């Protein structure tokens, strides 16, 4: 994902299987050439534990989930943290930002919805039938959430 004025954002580091417990969300200057390991990093935000998630970016904010049950919100241009929220289980999927909301599922069946905002606001949390290891998808006004047993399709209705 590209930060609005920076470079691409990526979650790196940590190792679920071998116990390496350092990870980061990094913004990289992709215009450099050669080995840009040292001077290509625009900013780095430490994530405790592991990170399998690709960040979502909306309105200058980056949202990323980690395998230690946390969702993080940081400034996409500076890496300044705004909030962190601990959910009910570890997250192997990526966050989705759509319709002004952040969506993420956990391996403990939890499905969480946050406001896509600098101020932390949990809008909803529900338990589904089984673990969620894939990222939610929004298409044509429908939110799709796949668990290990079912595919859910949520659509806003008007009365």
C-alpha positions in Angstrom: 0.0 0.0 0.0 1.3 3.5 -0.7 1.3 6.2 2.0 -0.2 9.3 0.5 3.0 11.3 0.2 5.5 8.7 1.3 6.4 5.4 -0.2 4.9 1.9 0.1 3.9 0.6 3.6 4.6 -2.9 4.6 4.4 -5.1 7.7 7.7 -6.9 8.1 9.4 -9.2 10.6 8.3 -11.6 13.3 8.0 -15.3 12.8 5.0 -17.2 13.8 6.7 -20.6 13.9 10.2 -19.9 15.1 9.6 -17.4 17.9 11.2 -14.2 16.4 9.2 -11.6 18.2 10.1 -8.3 16.5 8.0 -6.8 13.7 7.5 -3.4 12.1 5.2 -1.4 9.9 7.6 0.4 7.6 7.3 3.2 5.0 9.9 2.7 2.3 11.2 5.2 -0.3 10.8 3.1 -3.4 12.6 5.6 -5.6 16.1 4.6 -4.4 18.3 2.2 -6.2 20.6 -0.6 -4.9 20.5 -1.6 -1.3 18.2 0.8 0.4 18.1 -1.1 3.7 19.5 1.7 5.8 18.6 4.9 4.0 15.4 3.9 2.3 13.3 3.7 5.4 11.1 6.9 5.8 9.7 5.7 9.1 9.3 2.6 11.2 6.6 1.7 13.7 7.4 -1.2 16.0 4.8 -4.0 16.3 5.3 -6.4 19.2 5.3 -10.0 18.1 4.4 -11.1 14.6 2.7 -9.4 11.7 1.2 -11.2 8.7 -1.0 -8.3 7.7 -0.9 -5.9 4.8 -1.9 -2.4 6.0 -5.0 -0.6 4.7 -4.8 3.2 4.1 -7.6 5.7 4.2 -7.6 9.5 4.7 -3.9 9.6 5.8 -4.3 6.7 8.3 -2.8 3.3 8.1 -4.5 0.3 9.8 -2.6 -3.0 10.4 -3.4 -6.1 12.5 -0.8 -8.3 14.3 -0.7 -11.8 15.5 -0.8 -10.7 19.1 -4.4 -9.6 18.9 -3.9 -5.9 18.2 -5.2 -3.6 15.5 -3.0 -0.5 15.1 -3.9 2.9 13.7 -0.9 5.2 12.7 -0.4 8.3 10.6 0.4 7.0 7.1 2.9 9.8 6.4 4.8 9.9 9.7 4.2 6.6 11.5 2.9 8.4 14.5 0.6 6.1 16.5 -3.0 7.1 17.2 -4.4 4.0 18.8 -4.2 0.3 19.4 -7.0 -2.1 20.3 -6.6 -5.6 21.6 -9.1 -8.0 20.0 -10.2 -11.5 21.1 -7.7 -13.5 19.1 -4.7 -13.3 16.8 -5.1 -12.0 13.3 -3.5 -13.5 10.2 -5.6 -11.5 7.8 -5.3 -7.9 6.6 -7.6 -5.1 7.6 -10.1 -3.7 5.1 -11.1 -0.1 5.0 -14.4 0.5 3.3 -17.3 2.9 3.9 -15.4 4.8 6.6 -14.9 1.6 8.6 -12.1 -0.8 9.4 -13.0 -4.5 9.2 -10.9 -7.5 10.6 -11.5 -11.1 11.7 -9.7 -13.1 14.3 -8.7 -16.8 14.6 -11.0 -16.9 17.7 -14.1 -16.3 15.5 -14.3 -12.6 16.3 -15.3 -10.1 13.6 -14.5 -6.5 14.5 -15.6 -3.2 13.0 -13.9 0.1 13.9 -14.4 3.7 12.7 -11.7 4.6 10.3 -10.6 7.6 12.4 -7.8 9.0 14.5 -9.9 8.4 17.6 -10.5 4.8 18.5 -14.1 3.8 18.2 -15.2 0.1 18.2 -18.5 0.0 16.3 -19.2 -3.7 16.5 -17.8 -7.0 17.6 -19.5 -10.3 16.9 -18.6 -14.0 17.1 -19.1 -16.0 13.9 -19.2 -19.8 13.5 -15.5 -20.5 13.2 -12.0 -18.9 12.8 -11.5 -16.1 10.3 -8.1 -16.3 8.6 -8.8 -14.4 5.4 -9.3 -10.7 4.8 -12.8 -9.3 4.4 -13.8 -8.1 0.9 -16.2 -5.4 -0.2 -17.8 -5.5 -3.6 -20.9 -3.9 -5.1 -22.3 -2.8 -1.7 -21.8 -6.2 -0.1 -19.2 -7.1 2.6 -17.9 -10.7 2.3 -16.4 -12.5 5.3 -15.1 -16.0 5.0 -14.7 -18.2 8.0 -13.3 -21.7 8.0 -16.8 -23.1 7.5 -19.0 -20.4 5.8 -19.0 -17.4 3.6 -21.0 -14.6 4.9 -22.4 -11.7 2.8 -23.6 -8.6 4.6 -25.6 -6.0 2.7 -27.0 -2.7 4.0 -30.7 -2.6 3.7 -33.0 0.4 3.7 -36.5 0.3 5.1 
